[in-house]
């Protein structure tokens, strides 16, 4: 995968679509300093734009993009992450018979990350704040600077990393490494 033990891994798992906020995440982490990688697991219509945005931001070499894997393998990838970010953005571009717009309905990947003892950061779209509760950090949608600050605090400041909310473990546990 190209991840070294000393690299801080910011991760995302989900569909590669605009409303998931991936482009905002890329722009946020592009301003981080230090030794880090961005691991994106999923697929979707934004894949080419994700690659282009990362290249334009000068972080193409830090981006690890993994197409969808069997659901049973997802925890192995989450365990490579030091923080999972779900930067979903509420949008009113979509209309159905029963609703106008889209917001994150639950964000089950947050629960999966918490079960893996991986800290979570999410936007305040839909149910994300309720899912995260006091186990992680929640920021307003599309607030690139706030995501950057949260990720920087996790990666570059050991004291901050050790002071995550009580229900999030202070130590990182990794499953068996994924074979390339």
C-alpha positions as CSV (number, residue, x, y, z in Angstrom):
1,X,0.0,0.0,0.0
2,X,3.0,2.3,0.4
3,X,2.2,3.3,4.0
4,X,5.2,3.5,6.3
5,X,4.8,2.9,10.1
6,X,5.7,6.5,10.9
7,X,3.1,8.1,8.5
8,X,-0.2,9.4,9.8
9,X,-3.1,8.1,7.8
10,X,-6.2,10.2,7.2
11,X,-8.9,8.0,5.8
12,X,-12.3,8.0,4.1
13,X,-14.6,5.1,3.3
14,X,-17.6,5.6,1.0
15,X,-19.0,6.6,-2.3
16,X,-16.9,9.0,-4.4
17,X,-19.7,11.5,-5.0
18,X,-19.8,15.3,-4.5
19,X,-22.1,15.2,-1.5
20,X,-19.7,13.1,0.5
21,X,-17.3,16.1,0.7
22,X,-14.2,14.3,-0.6
23,X,-12.9,17.3,-2.6
24,X,-13.2,19.4,0.6
25,X,-11.2,16.8,2.5
26,X,-8.5,16.7,-0.2
27,X,-8.1,20.5,-0.1
28,X,-8.0,20.4,3.7
29,X,-5.3,17.8,4.1
30,X,-3.3,19.4,1.3
31,X,-2.4,22.1,3.8
32,X,-1.1,19.7,6.4
33,X,2.5,19.5,7.3
34,X,4.4,16.4,8.4
35,X,4.5,12.8,7.3
36,X,1.0,11.7,6.3
37,X,-1.0,9.9,3.6
38,X,-4.7,10.1,2.5
39,X,-6.3,6.7,2.1
40,X,-9.6,6.8,0.2
41,X,-11.6,3.5,0.0
42,X,-14.6,3.4,-2.4
43,X,-15.5,4.2,-5.9
44,X,-17.8,6.5,-7.9
45,X,-18.1,9.2,-10.5
46,X,-15.7,11.6,-8.8
47,X,-12.7,9.3,-9.0
48,X,-11.0,11.1,-11.9
49,X,-11.7,14.5,-10.3
50,X,-10.3,13.2,-7.0
51,X,-7.0,12.3,-8.7
52,X,-6.9,15.7,-10.6
53,X,-7.6,17.7,-7.4
54,X,-4.9,15.8,-5.5
55,X,-2.4,16.4,-8.3
56,X,-3.3,20.1,-8.5
57,X,-3.0,20.4,-4.7
58,X,0.5,18.9,-4.9
59,X,-0.4,15.8,-2.9
60,X,-0.8,13.2,-5.6
61,X,2.0,11.2,-4.1
62,X,0.3,11.1,-0.7
63,X,-3.0,9.8,-2.1
64,X,-3.8,6.1,-1.9
65,X,-7.0,5.3,-3.7
66,X,-8.5,1.9,-3.3
67,X,-11.5,0.8,-5.2
68,X,-14.2,-1.0,-3.4
69,X,-13.3,-4.2,-1.5
70,X,-15.6,-6.8,0.0
71,X,-17.3,-5.5,3.1
72,X,-15.5,-8.1,5.2
73,X,-12.2,-6.5,4.3
74,X,-13.2,-2.9,5.2
75,X,-12.0,-3.2,8.8
76,X,-8.5,-4.1,7.7
77,X,-8.3,-0.9,5.7
78,X,-9.9,1.2,8.5
79,X,-7.2,-0.2,10.9
80,X,-4.6,1.4,8.7
81,X,-6.0,4.8,9.5
82,X,-5.1,7.1,12.3
83,X,-8.3,9.0,11.8
84,X,-11.4,8.5,9.7
85,X,-13.1,11.6,8.3
86,X,-16.6,11.8,7.0
87,X,-17.0,15.3,5.5
88,X,-20.5,14.9,4.1
89,X,-22.2,18.0,2.8
90,X,-26.0,18.5,2.9
91,X,-27.2,19.5,-0.6
92,X,-30.5,20.5,-2.1
93,X,-29.7,19.6,-5.7
94,X,-31.5,16.3,-5.5
95,X,-35.3,15.9,-5.4
96,X,-37.3,12.7,-5.0
97,X,-41.0,12.1,-4.4
98,X,-40.5,12.2,-0.7
99,X,-37.7,14.6,-0.1
100,X,-35.9,17.6,-1.4
101,X,-32.1,17.4,-0.9
102,X,-29.7,15.0,0.6
103,X,-28.0,14.8,4.0
104,X,-26.0,12.0,5.7
105,X,-28.6,9.6,7.0
106,X,-26.4,7.7,9.4
107,X,-22.8,7.2,8.3
108,X,-22.3,3.6,9.3
109,X,-18.6,3.9,8.5
110,X,-18.3,6.0,11.7
111,X,-19.5,3.1,13.8
112,X,-17.1,0.7,11.9
113,X,-14.2,3.1,12.7
114,X,-15.2,3.4,16.3
115,X,-15.4,-0.4,16.5
116,X,-11.9,-0.5,15.2
117,X,-10.9,2.1,17.8
118,X,-10.0,4.6,15.1
119,X,-10.9,8.2,16.0
120,X,-13.5,9.9,13.8
121,X,-14.0,13.4,12.5
122,X,-17.2,14.4,10.7
123,X,-19.3,17.2,9.4
124,X,-22.6,18.2,10.9
125,X,-24.6,16.9,8.0
126,X,-27.7,14.9,8.9
127,X,-27.1,12.3,11.6
128,X,-23.3,12.5,11.8
129,X,-23.3,14.6,15.0
130,X,-25.6,12.1,16.7
131,X,-23.6,9.1,15.6
132,X,-20.3,10.6,16.7
133,X,-21.7,12.0,20.0
134,X,-18.8,12.6,22.3
135,X,-16.5,10.0,20.7
136,X,-15.0,12.2,18.1
137,X,-15.0,15.7,16.6
138,X,-17.8,17.3,14.6
139,X,-17.4,20.4,12.4
140,X,-19.7,22.5,10.2
141,X,-20.0,21.2,6.6
142,X,-17.5,22.5,4.1
143,X,-15.3,24.0,6.8
144,X,-11.9,23.1,5.3
145,X,-9.9,24.9,7.9
146,X,-11.6,23.0,10.7
147,X,-10.9,19.6,9.1
148,X,-7.3,20.7,8.6
149,X,-7.0,21.8,12.2
150,X,-8.6,18.5,13.5
151,X,-6.4,16.4,11.4
152,X,-3.3,18.4,12.3
153,X,-4.1,18.1,16.0
154,X,-4.4,14.3,15.6
155,X,-1.3,13.8,13.6
156,X,1.2,16.3,14.8
157,X,0.3,16.7,18.5
158,X,0.7,13.6,20.6
159,X,-0.9,15.3,23.6
160,X,-4.0,16.1,21.6
161,X,-4.0,12.6,20.1
162,X,-4.0,11.1,23.6
163,X,-6.8,13.4,24.8
164,X,-9.5,12.2,22.4
165,X,-12.9,11.7,24.2
166,X,-12.8,8.9,26.7
167,X,-14.6,6.3,24.6
168,X,-12.0,6.5,21.9
169,X,-8.9,4.5,22.7
170,X,-5.6,6.3,23.3
171,X,-3.6,3.6,21.6
172,X,-3.6,2.4,18.0
173,X,-4.2,-1.2,17.3
174,X,-3.6,-2.5,13.8
175,X,-4.9,-5.7,12.4
176,X,-2.8,-7.9,10.1
177,X,-1.3,-5.8,7.4
178,X,-2.9,-5.9,4.0
179,X,-0.8,-7.7,1.4
180,X,-0.3,-5.7,-1.8
